[in-house]
Amino acid sequence: MSTAAKSLLVLTLLSTIAALFLPEDPIGSALLIISGSLFGLFLLALLAGRKIKFDPVLR
């Protein structure tokens, strides 16, 4: 896992925990939106960090 993916995972967890413990107001809703977008970026970082070997020869 790349360092970008690790940092995005930590940020996602922190924002999700903050959204769970804060009262339901506009800040809590914003934190849920932020945590969802950070999770999406985390998944993109995981996909970008993978080293996929492409074999162009089809057998």
Secondary structure, 3 states (H helix, E strand, C coil): CCHHHHHHHHHHHHHHHHHHHCCCCHHHHHHHHHHHHHHHHHHHHHHHHCCCCCCCCCC
